[in-house]
Amino acid sequence: MKLTDSINFITKLNTKRVWNAIKVYASFHLSSFLKKPVQWGKPFNVSIEPTTECNLGCPECPSGLKSFSRPTGKIDVAFFDKFLNETADNLLYLYFYFQGEPYLHPKFLEMVQKAKKRKIYTVTSTNAHFLTERKAKETVASGLDRILVSVDGTTQEIYEQYRKNGKLEKVKKGISNLVNAKKEAKSKTPHIIMQFLVVKPNEHQIDEVKELGKQLGVDEVALKTAQIYDYENGSDLIPTIEEFSRYKKQDDGTYAIKNKMKNQCWKLWHSNVVTWDGQVTPCCFDKDADYSMGNLNDTSLDEIWSNKKYDKFRSQILKDRKAIDICKNCSEGLKVFS
């Protein structure tokens, strides 16, 4: 976080939220020490999925590949209202993204406004193809605190190698619209992060994307390492620059994830993901909600958070994290952003 963004986040704190975060933090470390799950407090960081729909066809994304094994659709606003009423007291950070392009949900910014009224720090991630002048002004007016815009190439040729069906000029125009809308409104939000997913085809453009960020007037340029699904035998997407690869080549020519995979996971104690249809999953690596802990249409998040299924999953994490499918390619414990 930059200074103004950090100060903005601090304004969301109150006694109840801070006390809840302290309890969560303490229970995580106690659990790691005892090798037994102890769960105090409630999740204060939640990712919620506005929609699974996306206009692009990115090769490492189930939304882009249309390869979901779970139902697809858009979140119902009434369901979101119920979720917000249940969680707002302890919630510090609400990320409007899991899979899909959030701006394809017609009520996306309306939901952001509702969270803003509850003084929750709101974030989203977008490919920026729908940031028209009007939508950019609506975004600023919504009170959204932070927005990550994916720009994975400084030329159309390189950009479209990962962002299939995408148009770089449209993305740049969308960013400009948002920067201008902030200036017109004299607003410090949203904090605009131009995110560059470093893969082999674009790694030579790192310096260029930093310069592009300056030209467009964004608040920050972030370089992110990429998750590759089938990495063991190598991939055309794995960067050659060691710093930006989550994977390391072995003596036998195969690849292994750099993560030492400790038997602990902070995400299991402070956050979770809610799909558009109410499934509560442990983290963002469970793309198909195979490890759903329950559904918010049937029960409350408080009940799900402390149920036997969640407790059993935390126990597995503390005993043998590598044995869990979704953990085998996990970045928890690795440096993801530079």
C-alpha positions in Angstrom: 0.0 0.0 0.0 1.1 3.6 -0.7 0.7 6.2 2.0 -2.7 7.6 0.9 -4.1 4.1 0.4 -2.8 3.0 3.8 -4.3 6.0 5.5 -7.6 5.3 3.8 -7.5 1.7 5.0 -6.8 2.8 8.5 -10.0 4.9 8.5 -12.0 1.7 8.2 -10.8 0.4 11.6 -12.9 0.5 14.8 -12.6 -1.1 18.2 -14.7 -4.2 17.2 -12.8 -4.8 14.0 -9.4 -4.4 15.6 -10.3 -6.7 18.5 -11.6 -9.3 16.0 -8.4 -9.2 14.0 -6.3 -9.6 17.1 -8.2 -12.7 18.1 -7.9 -14.2 14.6 -4.1 -13.4 14.5 -3.6 -14.9 18.0 -5.6 -18.1 17.2 -3.6 -18.6 14.0 -0.3 -18.5 15.7 -1.5 -20.7 18.6 -2.8 -23.2 16.1 0.5 -23.3 14.3 2.3 -23.9 17.6 -0.1 -26.6 18.9 -0.6 -28.2 15.5 -4.3 -28.2 16.3 -6.9 -25.8 15.0 -8.0 -23.0 17.4 -10.4 -20.5 15.9 -11.1 -17.2 17.6 -12.8 -14.4 15.8 -14.5 -14.1 12.4 -13.1 -13.7 8.9 -12.2 -10.0 8.2 -11.1 -10.5 4.6 -13.6 -11.9 2.1 -13.6 -12.3 -1.7 -17.0 -12.3 -3.2 -17.8 -13.2 -6.8 -20.0 -10.8 -8.8 -20.1 -13.1 -11.8 -18.3 -15.9 -13.5 -18.8 -14.3 -17.0 -15.8 -12.8 -18.8 -15.2 -11.3 -22.2 -11.6 -12.6 -22.5 -10.1 -16.1 -23.0 -7.0 -16.1 -20.8 -5.2 -19.6 -21.0 -4.7 -20.1 -17.2 -8.2 -19.0 -16.2 -11.3 -21.3 -15.9 -13.5 -18.3 -16.6 -11.6 -17.5 -19.8 -11.4 -21.1 -20.8 -15.1 -21.7 -20.0 -13.9 -24.8 -18.1 -15.9 -24.6 -14.8 -17.2 -27.8 -13.3 -19.5 -25.7 -11.0 -22.6 -23.7 -11.9 -22.0 -20.3 -13.5 -24.0 -17.1 -13.2 -24.3 -13.7 -11.5 -24.7 -12.9 -7.8 -28.2 -11.8 -6.7 -28.2 -8.4 -5.0 -30.7 -9.5 -2.3 -28.2 -12.3 -1.5 -25.4 -9.8 -1.3 -27.4 -7.6 1.1 -27.9 -10.6 3.4 -24.2 -11.4 3.3 -23.3 -7.8 4.1 -25.7 -7.6 7.0 -24.1 -10.8 8.5 -20.5 -9.8 8.0 -20.1 -6.0 8.1 -19.3 -5.6 11.8 -16.1 -7.6 11.5 -15.3 -7.2 7.8 -12.3 -4.9 7.0 -11.5 -5.9 3.4 -14.0 -6.9 0.7 -12.6 -8.0 -2.6 -15.2 -8.0 -5.4 -13.6 -10.6 -7.5 -13.0 -14.4 -7.7 -13.6 -15.5 -11.3 -15.1 -13.4 -14.1 -15.2 -9.7 -15.0 -16.9 -7.7 -12.2 -18.1 -5.0 -14.6 -20.3 -7.5 -16.5 -22.6 -7.5 -13.4 -25.1 -4.6 -14.0 -25.4 -4.0 -10.2 -21.7 -4.3 -9.4 -21.1 -0.7 -8.4 -24.4 -0.6 -6.5 -23.0 -3.4 -4.3 -19.7 -1.5 -3.8 -21.7 1.6 -2.6 -23.5 -0.6 -0.1 -20.2 -1.9 1.3 -18.8 1.6 1.3 -21.7 2.8 3.5 -20.6 0.2 6.0 -17.1 1.6 6.0 -15.5 -1.5 4.5 -12.4 -1.3 2.4 -13.5 -2.3 -1.1 -11.3 -3.7 -3.9 -11.8 -5.1 -7.4 -9.8 -6.5 -10.3 -10.7 -5.8 -13.9 -9.5 -6.1 -17.5 -10.7 -2.5 -18.0 -12.6 -3.1 -21.3 -15.8 -1.6 -19.8 -14.3 1.5 -18.2 -16.1 4.0 -20.5 -16.1 7.7 -19.4 -19.5 7.2 -17.8 -18.5 3.9 -16.0 -15.3 5.5 -14.8 -17.2 8.4 -13.2 -19.6 5.9 -11.6 -16.7 3.9 -10.3 -15.2 7.0 -8.6 -18.7 8.0 -7.2 -19.2 4.5 -5.8 -16.4 5.0 -3.3 -14.4 2.0 -4.5 -11.1 2.1 -2.6 -8.8 0.1 -4.8 -8.8 -1.2 -8.4 -6.3 -3.6 -10.0 -6.2 -3.3 -13.8 -4.6 -6.1 -15.8 -2.2 -4.9 -18.4 0.0 -7.8 -19.4 1.8 -6.3 -22.4 2.7 -2.9 -23.8 2.0 -3.8 -27.4 -1.1 -5.5 -28.8 0.9 -8.4 -30.1 2.3 -9.3 -26.7 -0.8 -8.3 -24.7 -3.1 -10.7 -26.6 -0.8 -13.6 -26.2 -2.2 -14.0 -22.6 -5.3 -11.7 -22.7 -7.0 -13.6 -25.5 -9.6 -11.5 -27.3 -8.4 -8.3 -25.5 -7.7 -4.9 -27.0 -4.8 -3.0 -25.4 -5.9 0.4 -26.7 -9.3 -0.1 -25.1 -7.6 -1.0 -21.8 -5.4 2.1 -21.9 -8.4 4.3 -22.7 -10.3 2.8 -19.8 -7.4 3.6 -17.4 -7.2 7.1 -18.7 -10.9 7.5 -18.2 -10.6 6.4 -14.6 -7.6 8.7 -13.9 -9.4 11.6 -15.4 -12.6 10.8 -13.5 -10.6 10.9 -10.2 -9.1 14.2 -11.1 -12.5 15.8 -12.0 -14.0 14.6 -8.8 -10.9 15.6 -6.8 -11.0 12.1 -5.3 -8.2 10.1 -3.8 -10.0 6.8 -4.6 -9.9 4.4 -6.1 -6.2 3.7 -5.7 -5.3 2.5 -9.3 -2.9 -0.4 -9.6 -1.8 -1.4 -13.0 -1.0 -5.1 -12.7 1.5 -6.8 -15.0 1.3 -10.6 -14.9 4.9 -11.6 -15.7 5.0 -14.5 -18.2 7.7 -15.6 -20.7 6.1 -13.8 -23.7 6.1 -10.4 -21.9 9.0 -10.5 -19.5 11.1 -8.3 -21.8 8.5 -5.5 -21.3 8.9 -5.0 -17.6 10.6 -1.6 -17.9 8.2 -0.6 -20.6 5.1 -1.3 -18.5 6.5 0.8 -15.6 6.9 3.7 -18.1 3.4 3.1 -19.4 2.1 3.4 -15.9 3.7 6.8 -15.5 2.3 8.0 -18.8 -1.2 6.9 -17.9 -1.0 8.4 -14.4 -1.8 5.3 -12.3 -1.0 5.3 -8.6 1.1 2.1 -8.8 2.5 -0.5 -11.1 2.6 -4.1 -9.6 4.5 -7.0 -11.1 2.8 -10.3 -10.3 4.1 -13.8 -10.7 1.8 -16.2 -12.6 0.2 -19.4 -11.5 0.6 -22.1 -14.2 -1.7 -25.2 -13.9 0.4 -27.8 -15.7 3.9 -26.7 -14.7 5.7 -30.0 -14.0 6.9 -30.5 -17.6 7.5 -26.9 -18.3 5.3 -24.3 -20.0 5.7 -21.6 -22.6 4.4 -19.2 -19.9 7.0 -19.8 -17.2 9.4 -16.8 -17.2 13.1 -17.2 -17.6 13.7 -14.4 -15.1 14.0 -16.4 -11.8 12.6 -13.6 -9.7 9.3 -13.6 -11.5 8.7 -17.4 -11.6 6.9 -19.4 -9.0 8.6 -22.5 -10.3 12.2 -23.8 -10.4 13.7 -26.2 -12.9 15.0 -29.4 -11.4 18.0 -31.5 -12.4 15.8 -34.0 -14.2 14.3 -31.2 -16.4 11.0 -31.1 -14.6 9.7 -28.1 -12.7 8.7 -27.8 -9.0 7.0 -25.0 -7.1 9.4 -22.9 -5.1 7.1 -22.8 -2.1 8.4 -24.8 0.9 4.8 -25.5 1.8 4.8 -25.2 5.6 1.9 -26.9 7.3 0.1 -23.7 8.1 -2.0 -21.2 6.1 -3.0 -17.7 7.2 -5.9 -17.6 4.8 -7.7 -20.4 6.6 -7.8 -18.2 9.7 -8.7 -14.8 8.4 -10.4 -15.0 5.0 -12.5 -17.0 2.6 -14.2 -16.8 -0.8 -17.9 -16.6 -1.5 -19.1 -17.7 -5.0 -21.9 -16.0 -6.8 -24.3 -18.7 -5.7 -23.3 -18.7 -2.0 -20.7 -21.5 -1.8 -18.0 -20.7 0.9 -14.6 -22.0 -0.1 -11.3 -21.8 1.9 -9.4 -19.7 -0.7 -9.0 -18.4 -4.2 -7.2 -21.6 -5.3 -10.4 -23.6 -5.1 -11.6 -22.4 -8.5 -14.4 -24.9 -8.8 -15.5 -24.8 -5.1 -14.6 -28.5 -4.7 -13.9 -27.8 -1.1 -17.0 -25.9 -0.3 -17.5 -25.6 3.5 -21.2 -24.8 3.2 -23.6 -22.5 1.4 -24.8 -19.1 2.7 -28.2 -19.8 1.2 -28.6 -22.5 3.8 -26.8 -21.2 6.8 -24.9 -18.2 8.2 -21.2 -17.5 7.6 -20.6 -17.7 11.4 -22.0 -21.2 11.5 -19.9 -22.3 8.4 -16.8 -20.7 9.8 -16.8 -22.8 12.9 -18.4 -26.0 11.6 -16.8 -29.5 11.7 -16.0 -29.5 8.0 -13.9 -26.3 8.3 -12.3 -27.5 11.5 -11.3 -30.8 9.7 -9.8 -28.9 6.8 -7.7 -26.7 9.1 -6.5 -29.8 10.8 -5.4 -31.3 7.5 -3.5 -28.1 6.7 -1.7 -28.3 10.0 -0.8 -32.0 9.5 0.0 -32.3 5.8 -0.8 -29.3 3.6 0.9 -30.9 0.5 -1.7 -33.7 0.5 -4.5 -31.3 -0.3 -5.0 -30.9 -4.1 -5.7 -27.1 -4.1 -2.6 -26.5 -1.9 -0.1 -28.2 -4.2 0.2 -25.1 -6.5 -0.4 -22.5 -3.8 1.5 -19.3 -3.5 0.8 -18.8 0.2 4.3 -18.3 1.6 5.7 -17.1 -1.7 6.4 -13.5 -2.8 3.7 -12.9 -5.4 4.0 -9.1 -6.1 7.1 -7.0 -6.8 
